[in-house]
């Protein structure tokens, strides 16, 4: 056996060993973090309805037509316990006992109602999202900004969503 074939054989063995070690080590890294928070969680604000019809100050039905959709685009469920959704004026909703399944959306209504897997309620008596301009900011339980969507004023460039509604295709993201 020549020296060059020995070097090639040793290189192939070393490369195979490195691949096996890397494949075995990868799951350990994935388990190292909290299972409710995948490293690259794609939880985001997927829609906003800020211009609800009616008199939001007095009518719960109108308040519940004002909402923000939060979507989990991963396959894994995400525990939203302690996450917050807030506006520019500091009005903040804190998620309690909410698991967002993979490929699912939860709608956060402003008014009163009974929480379900798909709808939660802030239990407020007045509007949160300003029609003329605001920012909805989603933060995780560590206070880090996960997503933000703005509309109105200089931030709104009329992206085809009239009537006070912004979804994945509209509104400015921060």
C-alpha positions as CSV (number, residue, x, y, z in Angstrom):
1,X,0.0,0.0,0.0
2,X,1.4,3.4,-1.0
3,X,1.7,6.4,1.4
4,X,-0.8,8.4,-0.7
5,X,-3.5,5.7,-0.5
6,X,-3.0,5.4,3.3
7,X,-3.4,9.2,3.6
8,X,-6.6,9.1,1.6
9,X,-7.9,6.2,3.6
10,X,-7.1,7.9,6.9
11,X,-8.7,11.1,5.6
12,X,-11.9,9.2,4.7
13,X,-12.0,7.5,8.1
14,X,-11.5,10.9,9.8
15,X,-14.3,12.6,7.7
16,X,-16.7,9.7,8.5
17,X,-15.9,9.9,12.2
18,X,-16.5,13.6,12.2
19,X,-19.8,13.2,10.4
20,X,-20.9,10.5,12.9
21,X,-19.9,12.7,15.9
22,X,-21.6,15.7,14.4
23,X,-24.8,13.7,13.9
24,X,-24.8,12.4,17.4
25,X,-24.0,15.8,19.0
26,X,-26.7,17.6,17.0
27,X,-29.7,16.3,19.0
28,X,-27.9,17.1,22.3
29,X,-27.8,20.8,21.2
30,X,-31.4,20.8,20.2
31,X,-32.4,19.4,23.6
32,X,-30.3,21.9,25.5
33,X,-32.8,24.7,25.2
34,X,-36.4,24.9,26.6
35,X,-38.6,22.6,24.4
36,X,-41.3,25.3,24.2
37,X,-39.0,27.7,22.5
38,X,-37.3,26.3,19.3
39,X,-34.1,28.1,18.4
40,X,-35.6,29.7,15.3
41,X,-39.2,29.9,16.4
42,X,-41.3,31.5,13.6
43,X,-44.0,32.9,15.9
44,X,-45.1,36.2,14.4
45,X,-47.9,38.7,14.1
46,X,-49.8,37.5,11.0
47,X,-52.8,39.9,11.0
48,X,-54.2,43.0,12.7
49,X,-57.7,44.4,12.7
50,X,-57.4,47.9,14.3
51,X,-60.4,49.7,12.8
52,X,-63.3,47.8,14.3
53,X,-66.8,48.9,13.3
54,X,-69.1,50.4,16.0
55,X,-68.4,52.3,19.2
56,X,-65.5,50.5,20.8
57,X,-65.9,52.3,24.1
58,X,-69.4,50.8,24.8
59,X,-69.9,47.7,22.7
60,X,-68.0,44.5,23.6
61,X,-68.9,43.1,20.1
62,X,-67.1,46.0,18.5
63,X,-64.1,45.5,20.8
64,X,-63.9,41.9,19.9
65,X,-63.8,42.8,16.2
66,X,-60.5,44.5,17.0
67,X,-57.8,41.8,17.2
68,X,-54.2,40.7,16.5
69,X,-53.4,37.3,15.1
70,X,-50.3,35.5,16.4
71,X,-49.2,32.6,14.2
72,X,-46.7,29.7,14.8
73,X,-45.4,28.7,11.4
74,X,-43.2,25.9,12.9
75,X,-44.4,22.3,13.4
76,X,-43.7,22.4,17.2
77,X,-46.1,23.8,19.8
78,X,-44.9,27.0,21.6
79,X,-45.7,27.9,25.1
80,X,-46.7,31.6,25.1
81,X,-46.9,31.8,28.9
82,X,-45.4,35.2,29.9
83,X,-45.3,36.5,26.3
84,X,-46.7,40.0,25.8
85,X,-48.5,41.9,23.1
86,X,-48.4,45.7,23.5
87,X,-49.2,48.9,21.7
88,X,-47.2,52.2,21.4
89,X,-49.0,53.6,24.5
90,X,-47.8,50.8,26.7
91,X,-51.1,48.9,26.9
92,X,-50.0,45.3,27.4
93,X,-51.6,41.9,27.3
94,X,-49.8,39.1,28.9
95,X,-50.4,35.5,27.7
96,X,-51.4,33.1,30.4
97,X,-51.8,29.3,29.9
98,X,-51.6,29.5,26.1
99,X,-50.0,26.8,24.0
100,X,-49.8,27.7,20.4
101,X,-49.8,24.5,18.4
102,X,-47.6,24.0,15.3
103,X,-49.0,25.7,12.2
104,X,-51.7,27.4,14.2
105,X,-53.0,30.9,14.9
106,X,-54.4,32.4,18.1
107,X,-56.5,35.6,17.8
108,X,-56.1,38.1,20.6
109,X,-59.4,40.1,20.9
110,X,-59.5,43.4,22.8
111,X,-62.9,42.9,24.6
112,X,-64.3,40.2,26.9
113,X,-64.9,36.6,26.2
114,X,-64.0,33.0,27.1
115,X,-60.5,32.0,26.1
116,X,-60.1,29.0,23.7
117,X,-57.3,27.4,21.8
118,X,-57.9,29.8,18.9
119,X,-59.2,33.0,20.6
120,X,-58.1,34.8,23.7
121,X,-59.4,38.0,25.2
122,X,-57.7,41.0,26.8
123,X,-60.9,41.9,28.8
124,X,-60.6,45.6,28.1
125,X,-63.4,48.1,28.0
126,X,-61.8,50.4,25.4
127,X,-60.0,50.2,22.1
128,X,-56.2,49.4,22.2
129,X,-55.1,49.7,18.6
130,X,-55.2,53.3,17.3
131,X,-56.8,53.7,13.8
132,X,-54.5,56.5,12.7
133,X,-51.3,54.7,13.5
134,X,-49.8,52.3,16.0
135,X,-47.4,49.4,16.5
136,X,-48.3,46.0,17.7
137,X,-45.2,44.5,19.4
138,X,-44.9,40.8,20.4
139,X,-42.3,39.9,23.0
140,X,-41.3,36.6,24.4
141,X,-41.2,35.7,28.1
142,X,-37.7,37.1,28.4
143,X,-38.8,40.5,27.0
144,X,-37.1,40.1,23.6
145,X,-39.0,41.5,20.6
146,X,-40.2,38.6,18.5
147,X,-42.1,40.7,16.0
148,X,-43.7,44.1,15.5
149,X,-46.1,45.5,12.9
150,X,-46.9,49.2,12.4
151,X,-49.5,51.0,10.4
152,X,-50.8,54.6,9.8
153,X,-49.1,57.9,9.3
154,X,-45.8,57.7,7.5
155,X,-45.6,53.9,8.3
156,X,-48.6,52.9,6.2
157,X,-47.9,52.7,2.5
158,X,-51.4,51.4,1.4
159,X,-50.4,47.8,0.6
160,X,-53.9,46.8,-0.5
161,X,-55.5,46.3,2.9
162,X,-58.3,48.8,3.5
163,X,-60.7,49.0,6.4
164,X,-58.2,48.8,9.2
165,X,-56.7,45.4,8.5
166,X,-53.1,44.3,8.1
167,X,-52.0,40.8,7.5
168,X,-48.7,39.0,6.5
169,X,-48.6,41.1,3.3
170,X,-49.2,44.5,4.9
171,X,-48.0,46.8,7.6
172,X,-44.4,47.6,8.3
173,X,-42.4,45.0,10.3
174,X,-39.6,46.0,12.8
